[in-house]
Amino acid sequence: MATNPPVYPGPFIEAWPDPNNPQIMRPSGANAPYVGAVSGVVPVMSAGGGNGMQVPQSAPPIYDLARYCVLNGSRSYSIGTVSGKIIDSPPTRRNFLYFRNASGAASTTNIYVDFGVDARIDGIGIGGSILRLAPNEQMLCDAGIPQDDIYAIADAAGGLLVVAYGVIQLPS
C-alpha cells in the first residue's frame, strides 16, 4: 500500500516583501533545488519542498520541455503587395513565435500575417488578416502558438518582416 509523503507546516512568507516584512530572496530558478538535467535541459523543480511537502527521493524528475526552445537567430523576409507563404508548418511543434515589422522608421508600410491561408489587406468590406503589424510593431506567441503555414502581405512596397521561432520534438 502506497503512503503519502509527509507534509510539514510553514513557514509562510509573503509573496512580495514590504518594508516591515523583508524577504531575503524570492523563490526562483536561481535558488530553488533542481535535480539533474536531460540533454542539456534544466528540469522543473522536482525535489525538496523545504518545510512544506517533501517529495519522495524515488519520485522521477519532471521536465517541462515546452518551456525551452532554441531559436538559432531570426530571419528577415521581404514582403510585397502579393500574399506569399514565408514559413512552412513545422514537422514537429512550434513552441515560440515572434514577429516584428522592420520596414523602417520612416515607413508607413503595414504588414498583415495569416496562418494556413493567404494574408489579406484591410479594405472596404474586407476584414483583412488576423494579424496587422504597423511599422516597428511586434508580436510574441509563447503560450498558444500557431502551427500552420505562415503567409504575409504588405500594403505598400518595401515591407520587411523579422521572424524568430523555436520548435520542439514531442515525446513519442
C-alpha positions in Angstrom: 0.0 0.0 0.0 1.4 3.4 -1.0 1.8 6.1 1.6 1.6 9.8 1.0 4.7 11.9 1.5 4.8 13.9 4.8 3.6 17.4 4.9 5.0 19.9 7.4 3.6 23.3 8.4 5.0 26.6 7.3 7.0 28.8 7.4 4.7 31.1 5.5 6.2 34.1 3.7 4.7 37.0 1.9 4.9 36.7 -1.8 6.1 40.3 -2.1 8.1 41.7 0.8 7.3 45.1 2.3 9.5 47.3 4.5 8.2 45.7 7.7 8.5 42.2 6.5 11.6 41.9 4.3 12.2 38.6 2.4 15.9 37.8 1.9 15.4 36.2 -1.5 12.4 35.3 -3.7 12.0 31.7 -4.6 13.2 31.3 -8.2 15.1 29.1 -10.6 18.4 30.5 -9.2 17.8 29.5 -5.6 15.4 26.5 -6.0 16.7 22.9 -5.8 17.0 21.1 -9.1 17.5 17.5 -10.0 19.9 16.6 -12.8 19.5 17.5 -16.5 18.5 15.7 -19.6 20.1 16.6 -22.9 21.2 19.9 -21.5 17.7 20.9 -20.4 17.2 22.0 -16.9 14.2 20.3 -15.3 11.4 22.0 -13.5 11.9 21.9 -9.7 11.1 18.4 -8.6 12.9 17.9 -5.3 12.6 19.2 -1.8 9.8 21.3 -0.6 11.6 22.8 2.3 9.2 23.0 5.2 6.3 22.3 3.0 5.5 19.0 1.2 8.5 16.7 0.9 8.9 14.9 -2.4 10.0 11.3 -2.0 13.5 10.5 -3.2 12.2 7.9 -5.6 10.0 10.4 -7.4 11.1 10.9 -11.0 12.1 14.4 -12.1 9.5 16.3 -14.2 10.7 18.2 -17.3 8.6 20.8 -18.9 10.3 20.7 -22.3 7.9 23.1 -23.8 9.4 25.9 -21.8 12.8 25.7 -23.5 13.5 26.5 -27.1 16.4 27.1 -29.5 15.9 30.0 -31.9 19.1 30.0 -33.9 18.6 33.6 -34.6 15.9 35.5 -36.5 15.2 35.8 -40.3 14.1 38.8 -42.3 11.6 38.4 -45.1 10.9 41.0 -47.9 7.2 41.3 -48.0 5.5 42.5 -51.2 2.0 43.5 -52.1 1.1 40.0 -53.1 0.5 37.4 -50.3 3.0 34.7 -50.1 4.0 31.8 -47.8 7.0 32.7 -45.8 7.3 29.7 -43.4 6.0 26.2 -43.7 4.3 24.4 -40.9 6.8 22.6 -38.7 7.4 18.9 -38.9 7.2 18.7 -35.1 5.7 21.6 -33.0 6.5 25.3 -32.6 6.8 26.4 -29.0 7.8 30.1 -29.7 6.9 32.5 -32.5 7.9 36.2 -32.8 7.1 38.8 -35.5 8.4 42.4 -35.9 7.6 44.8 -38.7 11.1 46.1 -39.5 10.0 48.2 -42.5 11.9 51.2 -41.3 11.3 54.2 -39.0 10.0 56.5 -41.8 7.9 53.7 -43.4 4.1 53.6 -43.2 4.0 50.0 -44.5 1.7 47.7 -42.6 2.3 44.0 -42.8 -0.6 41.5 -42.5 0.1 38.0 -41.3 -2.2 35.0 -41.5 -2.0 31.3 -40.7 -2.9 28.5 -43.1 -4.4 30.8 -45.7 -3.2 33.8 -47.9 -2.9 37.0 -46.0 -5.3 39.8 -46.9 -5.1 43.6 -46.5 -7.8 45.6 -44.8 -10.1 47.3 -47.3 -13.7 48.3 -47.8 -15.8 45.3 -46.9 -12.6 43.2 -46.3 -11.6 42.5 -42.7 -8.1 41.6 -43.6 -5.9 39.1 -41.8 -5.8 38.1 -38.2 -2.5 40.0 -37.5 -1.7 43.6 -38.7 1.7 44.9 -37.7 2.3 48.7 -38.0 5.9 49.8 -38.6 8.1 48.7 -35.7 5.2 46.8 -34.0 5.9 43.3 -32.7 4.0 40.3 -31.6 5.2 37.3 -29.5 3.3 34.0 -29.2 4.7 31.9 -26.4 1.6 30.3 -24.9 -0.8 29.4 -27.8 1.5 29.1 -30.8 0.0 28.7 -34.3 1.3 25.6 -36.1 0.1 26.4 -39.6 1.9 27.7 -42.7 2.6 31.4 -42.3 1.6 33.9 -45.0 2.3 37.7 -45.2 1.5 40.7 -47.4 2.3 44.4 -47.2 0.0 47.3 -48.0 2.9 49.1 -49.7 6.2 48.1 -51.4 9.3 47.7 -49.2 7.8 45.6 -46.3 10.3 43.8 -44.1 9.2 41.2 -41.6 11.6 39.7 -39.0 10.5 36.3 -37.6 12.0 34.1 -35.0 10.6 30.7 -33.9 11.5 27.6 -32.0 10.3 24.0 -32.4 10.3 21.1 -30.0 10.2 17.4 -30.6 7.2 15.9 -28.9 7.8 12.7 -26.8 6.8 9.6 -28.6 
